Amino acid sequence: MVRLFLARLKALTGEWEALRPLVADCTAPARLVLLHARLEPRLRMAVNGTQSPQQLRIAIREPNHSINRLNTRWAGFLLAVELAPVNASIAGYNRYYVLATEYPLLPALSLTP
């Protein structure tokens, strides 16, 4: 979803520098250039560019709202996950780890005469 927002924002602005007056962080356009280069987002439909500061502000806020929704849902999911079995496995492993590393495994006994 971030790719879609990023591609749409690039299509709306045309140039990342057009965002400079709209964002508080002056390094944001440079970071968006790097993110765009890494993710290489592609739009399936053409988006008309705009000079409207209001439309650009909305386009900037959309990813933040989407990411905040994802983080809220993820936090709710994590609270619902039962971690007791996992924690018990970790505790058991940690309990015998020192013994397993300090004592070499005994060679298998041969039962043949």
N, C-alpha and C positions, 0 to 999 in steps of 0.2 A: 504494500500500500504506500509506503514511503516513496518508492520509485515513481508511482503514479503522481503523487503530489509534487515531487521534484521535477518531473518532466513537464507537468502542467505549469508550474511556476516559471520554468525556463521559457516555455512557449509564450506565456503571458508577458514576460518582461523583455524577451529578446536578448538583453544583456544583463548580466548579474549586477553590474554597477548601478542599474536603475533602482535597485533595492536599498542602496546605501542611505538615502534620506529617510527611509521607512523603518530601519532597524537601529536599535540603540548600540549594538556591538558593531564597530567599524570593520571587524575582521570577518563578519558573517558572509559577505559576498565571496571572499576568497575561499572560505570553508565550503560554501555551496559549490563552487567550481570543482574543488577536489572530490566532494561527494558525488557530484554529477559524473565526473570522469570515472570514478570507481564503479558506480552502479550501472552506468550506461542505460538510463531509462529510455523507453520508447513509448510514444503515444500511438494508439491505434486510430485515433481521429485527430484531425487538425484542430488546433485551438487558435483563435484570433488573439493577437497581441492587444495590450491595452496600455494606456498612459494613466488611467484612473488610479490615483493613490488608494482610494477606498477598496477597489477590486483587488489591488495588489496586497493590501493589508489583510483582506479576507483570505487570500490564497496563502499568505504567510502563516496565518493562525490555524488553518485547517489541519496541517500535520501535527501541530501541538495538541489540538483537541483529540485527534485520532490516537496519538501516542498516549495521552493521559487516560483515555478510555481503555486502551489495551493494558496499561499498567494497573488500573483499578481492577479490571477483570482478572488479571494474572494474580494480583495480591489476594483477591477473594478465593481463587482456585487454590493457591498455596495454603491458605488458612484451612481449607477443607480437606487437604491431603493428610492421611494418617501416617506419621513418620515413625511411630514406635517400633514397627518391625525392622525398618532400615537402621534406626539407631541401635537396636539390640544386636543386629549383625555387625555393625561397626564396633560396638563395645566388645563383642566376643572376639573379633579379629584382633583388636588392640590388646586384649588381655593375654592372648597366647603368642603374639607377634615376637616378643623377646625370646621366648623359649624356642620358637621355630627357627629363629636366625642364629641362636647361640649353639644349638646342638645339631650336628650334622645328621642327616638321615642314615639310619643303619642300613647296611646292604641287605638285600633280600636273602633270607636263609635258603640254602638249597636242601631239599629233602631227599635228593638222590644219593645213594651210598657211594 
